[in-house]
Amino acid sequence: MKLEKIYEKIKKYLELIEDDEIEKKKVSKLTEKIEDKISKIKEKVKSSSNIEEENRLREEIGILKKFKKQLKEKKD
């Protein structure tokens, strides 16, 4: 009996939440993770002495920035 009540409350709660709101939160969370990853890669570039590795890391940064831009466009 209690499970049924909990289920109904959850169902009502989920109906109140809009899908757009959830999607925007996910996009913003993912954007934050990308920014963290970019900053970590930049630190690796600064400490790296290998030119090939630096170029690879810079390419990764470029890819992440493009993805971040796409997320921003989707968010708007």
C-alpha contacts under 8 A as a table, 3 or more apart, distances in Angstrom:
res1	aa1	res2	aa2	distance
1	M	4	E	5.26
1	M	5	K	6.65
2	K	5	K	5.14
2	K	6	I	6.23
3	L	6	I	5.04
3	L	7	Y	5.97
4	E	7	Y	4.99
4	E	8	E	6.19
5	K	8	E	5.12
5	K	9	K	6.23
6	I	9	K	5.12
6	I	10	I	6.14
7	Y	10	I	5.16
7	Y	11	K	6.05
8	E	11	K	4.97
8	E	12	K	6.19
9	K	12	K	5.17
9	K	13	Y	6.10
10	I	13	Y	4.97
10	I	14	L	6.06
11	K	14	L	5.22
11	K	15	E	6.28
12	K	15	E	5.09
12	K	16	L	6.41
13	Y	16	L	5.17
13	Y	17	I	6.62
14	L	17	I	5.27
15	E	18	E	7.26
17	I	21	E	7.19
17	I	22	I	7.63
18	E	21	E	5.39
18	E	22	I	6.73
19	D	22	I	5.20
19	D	23	E	6.18
20	D	23	E	5.04
20	D	24	K	6.08
21	E	24	K	5.19
21	E	25	K	6.31
22	I	25	K	5.17
22	I	26	K	6.27
23	E	26	K	5.08
23	E	27	V	6.11
24	K	27	V	5.05
24	K	28	S	6.09
24	K	75	K	6.11
25	K	28	S	5.17
25	K	29	K	6.07
26	K	29	K	5.09
26	K	30	L	6.08
27	V	30	L	5.08
27	V	31	T	6.07
27	V	71	L	6.56
27	V	75	K	6.72
28	S	31	T	4.95
28	S	32	E	6.25
29	K	32	E	5.15
29	K	33	K	6.40
30	L	33	K	5.04
30	L	34	I	6.23
31	T	34	I	5.06
31	T	35	E	6.24
31	T	68	K	6.08
31	T	71	L	7.19
32	E	35	E	5.08
32	E	36	D	6.25
33	K	36	D	5.08
33	K	37	K	6.18
34	I	37	K	5.02
34	I	38	I	6.13
34	I	64	L	6.60
34	I	68	K	6.88
35	E	38	I	5.07
35	E	39	S	6.27
36	D	39	S	5.22
36	D	40	K	6.26
37	K	40	K	5.10
37	K	41	I	6.16
38	I	41	I	5.12
38	I	42	K	6.15
38	I	61	I	5.82
38	I	64	L	7.07
39	S	42	K	5.03
39	S	43	E	6.34
40	K	43	E	5.14
40	K	44	K	6.42
41	I	44	K	4.96
41	I	45	V	6.23
41	I	57	L	6.46
41	I	61	I	7.10
42	K	45	V	4.99
42	K	46	K	6.34
42	K	57	L	7.86
42	K	58	R	7.99
42	K	61	I	7.87
43	E	46	K	5.15
43	E	47	S	6.37
44	K	47	S	5.17
44	K	48	S	5.86
44	K	57	L	7.91
45	V	48	S	5.14
45	V	53	E	7.92
45	V	54	E	5.35
45	V	57	L	6.63
45	V	58	R	7.60
48	S	51	I	7.77
48	S	53	E	7.29
48	S	54	E	6.54
49	S	54	E	7.73
50	N	53	E	5.36
50	N	54	E	6.28
51	I	54	E	5.01
51	I	55	N	6.22
52	E	55	N	5.20
52	E	56	R	6.28
53	E	56	R	5.06
53	E	57	L	6.11
54	E	57	L	5.08
54	E	58	R	6.09
55	N	58	R	5.05
55	N	59	E	6.23
56	R	59	E	5.11
56	R	60	E	6.34
57	L	60	E	4.99
57	L	61	I	6.27
58	R	61	I	4.99
58	R	62	G	6.28
59	E	62	G	5.03
59	E	63	I	6.27
60	E	63	I	5.09
60	E	64	L	6.14
61	I	64	L	5.10
61	I	65	K	6.10
62	G	65	K	5.12
62	G	66	K	6.27
63	I	66	K	5.17
63	I	67	F	6.25
64	L	67	F	5.03
64	L	68	K	6.04
65	K	68	K	4.95
65	K	69	K	6.15
66	K	69	K	5.07
66	K	70	Q	6.30
67	F	70	Q	5.04
67	F	71	L	6.26
68	K	71	L	5.08
68	K	72	K	6.20
69	K	72	K	5.03
69	K	73	E	6.29
70	Q	73	E	5.13
70	Q	74	K	6.24
71	L	74	K	4.99
71	L	75	K	6.04
72	K	75	K	5.04
72	K	76	D	6.43
73	E	76	D	5.39
